């Protein structure tokens, strides 16, 4: 019976010691294993700043948190790249000539930036989409007075829906 009491006592001490250590470490200011990193993002994002993320997070994870602007140029950024602590990501802006003008949302001023589109034609595009709804295809732009096949071909690579 003494042997059983000794084993029980050792188990009890182990449990108490384990609980005490657990309580000590759970209240420690610095965790034993830090599984987070701090990274910053700036440039063409909706919410630039410093983010605390899980270790092993990717550039894509950071971009989802910060929100990418339409004007961002992501062509040289690998979304699968694993971030490391203190990384800084600068999202560049597309070059102006790379940006397309939306025929569905473009303002009069934006539409007038297109070659051959003056104030009257820009207003006609806006009036057409207000009366008929959003353009479904780029070719539908030929339904607007003042835009024919030649003018459409001239601006096709500068516009989007």
Secondary structure as GFF3:
##gff-version 3
##sequence-region A 1 161
A	DSSP	alpha_helix	2	26	.	.	.	ID=ss1
A	DSSP	beta_strand	36	43	.	.	.	ID=ss2
A	DSSP	beta_strand	49	54	.	.	.	ID=ss3
A	DSSP	alpha_helix	59	66	.	.	.	ID=ss4
A	DSSP	beta_strand	88	91	.	.	.	ID=ss5
A	DSSP	three_ten_helix	96	98	.	.	.	ID=ss6
A	DSSP	beta_strand	101	102	.	.	.	ID=ss7
A	DSSP	alpha_helix	108	111	.	.	.	ID=ss8
A	DSSP	alpha_helix	119	132	.	.	.	ID=ss9
A	DSSP	three_ten_helix	138	143	.	.	.	ID=ss10
A	DSSP	alpha_helix	149	155	.	.	.	ID=ss11
A	DSSP	three_ten_helix	156	158	.	.	.	ID=ss12
A	DSSP	beta_strand	159	160	.	.	.	ID=ss13
###
